[in-house]
Amino acid sequence: MERITPKLTRIFVVALLFATALTTANSQESTRTTDYDALAARGETLANGDPLAIELRNQQPNDSARRAFDIGMGVADGNTAPGPGKDRVCALQLRGEAQACSVAVLFSVERNRNAELAATGARIARSNERIAAARNAEPDEMYRQGFDIATGIFGDPKRGARGDTARGPGSLGIRDTLTAAGQRGFNASVTLHLSRNYKPTSASITVPDAVGTNPGTVYTADQTQRTVNVDWNAGSDYTDCEIDLSVDNGRWSKFAASCDGTKPATIQLGSSHTFRMMVYDGQEGPPKMIKTLTVIGEQGNPPPPADGSGATQPNGTSGTAIPGSATSEDPLAATGAAIASEDPLATELRDRHPEGPARRGFDIGMAAAEGHTLPGPGKERIRESLRLDQQGGDVAARSFDTAVSFSLERNKNAKLASTGAAIAELDQTVADARSAEPDVFYRLGFDDLRSCSAGPCAKLPRRARPRSQVPRVDSP
């Protein structure tokens, strides 16, 4: 009996140790399960806060894969590089689910490395249709994330981007850490932003028929009122703009709601009319006033020019311009040349006009129509002064007409044309179709059509529509 007791004791101790180990193992397994649940919950919260992550998560084929994706998001929370710990977590998922976990990790670490740049780029894309169209040229979320990161570097500094103007070791280093799709998006974004001019231009409100500067005078002859055109251009790419009007310092009322345009206004004799431009920069926040103009209705006719050399010109200047002379139209020509240089189609159209009266007339036409969407008497007066010039007047007037026609069509469909041009830059098939005809107006219409439905595009001028959109008229 004395020998049996030690044996029983040893057996009891071994059994106790085995039970303890089993309990510990179960406890550890329970802990692992709880940790995965916590990771999945954290990852789901993170994904729900990111539109691209939501899209990527929804692409997973089933609930198990989506849970694995959430686990990947959770385990990569705050991390900026892959690592063995994250790899082990993903490897413990089932075969089909491990890939979903790895995709989430890769997406997360890329975004975490460039969180501020990516958020800035995504915000800019939401407020600009052309940038959004280029960003969505590929459905791959990694492509769009790379695009956002580059937008944060090279985009408009007025929108919060860094505003870099050239590639360098820093930006290339960021690009090289991205996936292949991310690098494609990054490169496309850089190409787009470096082709744009983010230097701010001045906002303007003008009344071409007014004489003098702010305040200007609108002469009503022997009438109690006169209707004149009001032209405006915000000068920058704001989210929204509004033109308000106050008569005799009374309450403000909405006159127009656009960032550029032309609209008639009735100026009352003896009253002051103040126009102000209010702009919204982003989706939230109050508007800010960036420009005002006051005109006063006065009886009679405009006074004759002091030198008696010709009719009064817009903005209170006078005289008939001679090519090369220092008159009021020389600044217009310089302004028009600068405007044309910022638009590839306008540059091409300008280069088709030889140096001399033809080129100068084109430049003046570009400046006269800047920000306008409709013809008007101010532009007609400038054209007439060109036509009366004996040194190539008819040639200058014709090229002036070409520039004005181009500008008005482009300004009326500016966002559509910009979006269509961006699509053509990123898709060679579209670019080839766009270049099917050398006519600049053909390509302008093509750009508009790439961005709108058949309804609004059918309203474009006939020559601005691709052949497929011009109604066929059969011969009798």
Protein Blocks (a to p, Z undefined) as FASTA:
>chain_A
ZZmmmmmmmmmmmmmmmmmmmmmmmmmmmmmmmmmmmmmmmmmmmmmmpmklmmmmmmpm
bfklmmmmmmmmmmmgoiabdcfklmmmmmmpcfklmmmmmmmmmmmmmmmmmmmmmmmm
mmmmmmomklmmmmmmpfbfklmmmmmmmmmmmmcfknopnoiabdcfklmmmmmmpcfk
lmmmmmmmmmmmmmpcfbdcddddddfkbgcdddddddehjafbdcddddddehiacfbd
cddddeehiacddfbdcfbdcddddddehiacdddddddedjedcdddfbdcdddddedj
ddddfklnaccdehhiacjddehiacfklmmmmmmmmmmmmpmklmmmmmmpcghjklmm
mmmmmmmmgoiabdcfklmmmmmmmmmpmghplmmmmmmmmmmmmmmmmmmmmmmmmmmm
mmmmmmmklmmmmmmpmbfklmmmmmmmmmccfklmmmpcfklpcfklmccdddZZ
